[in-house]
Amino acid sequence: MDGPEWRAQLGQKVARLRASRRPLQAVPEDDAGGGLCKQNHSKVQCWEGGTTQSSPGCDLGSNLGKRNVGRSCDHWDSSVTLGFMINKYPGANREQGSCPVWHTCLFLMLRFETEKSPMAPYHIRQYQDSDSKSVLDLFISGMEEHIPATFHHMLTLPRTLLLLLGVPLAMILVSGSWLLAAMSIFFLLLLLKLLARQPWKEYVAKCLHTDMADITKSYMNAHGSFWVAETGGVVVGIVGCLPVKDPPLGRKQMELFHLSVSSHHRGQGIAKALIRTVIQFARDQGYSDVVLETSVLQQGAEALYVSMGFRRTGQYFMSVFWRFVDILTIQLKHPLPSAYAALGRGNVTVALEATKESNTFGHPWKVPGRYTCLTWMPRFETQKSPMAPYHIRKYQDSDQRSVLDLFIRGMEEHIPATFRRMLTLPRTLFLLLGLPLAMILVSGSWLLAAMSIFFVLLLVKLLARQPWKRYVAKCLHTDMADITKSYMSARGSCFWVAESGGELVGTVGGLPVKDPPLGRKQLELFHLSVSSQHRGQGIAKALIRTLLQFARDQGYSDVVLDTSIMQPGAQALYMSMGFRRTGQYFITVFWRLADIPAIQFKQSFPSA
C-alpha cells in the first residue's frame, strides 16, 4: 500500500474515532518537565510555571515533553490508544504551529480512571467593557446571598423575640382571637424578612449609581484597577481597588472593593488569587497598606482575609439600621513593609568586616594587604509585629495537660453559636410563643408565662452545651486519654503541637482511616485547635501543612476530616488549603433536631 492510500485510510479511522469518542476524559501529559494536562473538550490545558497553554499532546520521541504551542487536538477514549504523529518537513518551526516534520513518532495516551477534578482552570485578567453584564450579575447575586444570614441574625435579637412574644399575647388579651395572634406573628416575620433585604438592596442600588455604573471610568481611569477571574469563558470572580482619598498621615493606602466569587466555583482558590492580585498591584504602585471593610455576618470572608495577612483594625455601624440590628462593619488592614520606608525613618548601622584578599563578596574598598567590605544593615523602626514566632514539633508526654486544656476550651467556644442557631429554629420559636400563651390561657398568670419563657431559654442553653460536653467526655476516654498510645505509637499516625514563647498554642493529630474506600489509603485529621489569642498568625495553616506533608511521606492517597456547620471560619480555612466538601451527615439524633450537620472534607494527593 503506497503512502497516499495509507494516509487516506488512517484519516478515515481517525474520523471514526473522533465521532465515537466520549467527552472529557483526563489525559496526563507524559512531560519530563512536570507539566500537568487536563482535557477540556477538544483542547488540552497545560499548566507549567503558572501559565496556561493549549497542546496537542506530548511527543515521546526525541522531543520528549515539548509542546506545540497554539494548536489543539482530540484525545480518544480508550484504555490505551496508539496514534501516529506524522511530521512533514525536517527542521520546521514547531514553536509557531507550522506543520511538523515527516517522521513518525509513536505516542501512548493512558486514560486514567479517576474522579473528575472539581477544580476547573481559571485565569485572572483586567476588566473589559464586554464584562459589564457578567460583573454586575455576579455582584448583585453575591449581595443577595447575605439576606438569609441577616434574617437569621435578626431573629436572635432580644428585641425581636420580645416582639414575637409580646404582640401575639397582646392580640389575645385585647381581642381574644387566636387567628389575629397567628396573623400578627406571620406579619412580623414578613416585616423582618423585608427589613433584612432592604439594606442590601439599598447598597446595590447605591453602587449601581456610583462606582459600578461605569467600572472603566471608576476604576481603570482613576489610579485603581478592576480584575475578573474567568473559567471556560465565564466570569466567576471579581475584585476592584481604589486609592484611599484621606489616608493616615505618612501612609498611602489602597482599598479593596467588591470581592465576589460565584457560589459554584468557591473553594478553588479563586478568591485568594484575586486578593493576591490586588496586594501585588498595591506593592507595585508603592502603596503602604491595603485596607477593606466587611460585615460581621461574613465570618468566612473575615477568616479568609485574616489567613491572607489582614489584621482587624476597628469596627463601626454603617447606619442607624445596622446599629438597631447589631450588625457591625469590620475594618481590616494588610501593611506592605518596605525597606526603603524603614530606612527613611530608622537608623543605619555600619559594620566593617575585614576579609582576606580572596574575598569576592560585595564591592570592597581596597586597603593595603586586605579588602574591607562595608555592610549596610538598616534597622527597621517599625511597630512591633503582632505575629509572635512559633514552631511546630511532635507531641511529648509533658504536653498532655496543655493539650487537653486547649482542646476543652476550643470545644466550649462553639456553645454560644449553637445556642444562637437553636433559637432561630421554627420549633424553638414555636415553644417560646406557644408555651407562654398556653400558660396564660390555662392559668391566666403573666408570672407563669414569663417564667415559662425563662425556663425554655434555660433549657435551650443546656441543650446547646450538652453535645459538646459529651464529645469532650468521649474523647477524654478514648484517643485523648493517652495521646502517645493513640497517635505516636501507631504506625502511620502522629500528633503535633505549635509552641510560641514556651506556651503551647496549637494542636493537630492524624490517624489512619480504618475502613477506607477500595484502593484508597486515607489519613483523618483530628483536633485542629489554636488558642484564641494566637489566631490569625498562620498557625492553623502551618499545622495543616505539617499533617499533609506527613500524609504524603507515608504514602496516603487522601486526607479526610469532619467539621461542623457551626464553624464557617474552619470551613473557609480547609477549602483555602485545597480540601473539597464531599458530604454531610448528622452525628446524633440531637444534631438532627438542632439541624446542625457535620461536614465532610477531603484532599486527594495526585499520584502517577
PyMOL commands that set and color helices and strands:
alter all, ss='L'
color gray80, all
select helices_A, chain A and resi 3-20+129-144+146-155+158-175+178-208+215-220+263-265+270-284+299-307+320-324+339-345+397-412+415-423+426-443+446-476+483-488+532-534+539-553+568-576+589-593
alter helices_A, ss='H'
color red, helices_A
select strands_A, chain A and resi 36-40+43-48+51-55+80-86+104-110+123-126+225-231+234-243+253-261+289-295+311-316+329-335+348-355+365-367+370-378+391-394+494-500+503-512+522-530+558-564+580-585+598-604
alter strands_A, ss='S'
color yellow, strands_A
deselect
rebuild
show_as cartoon
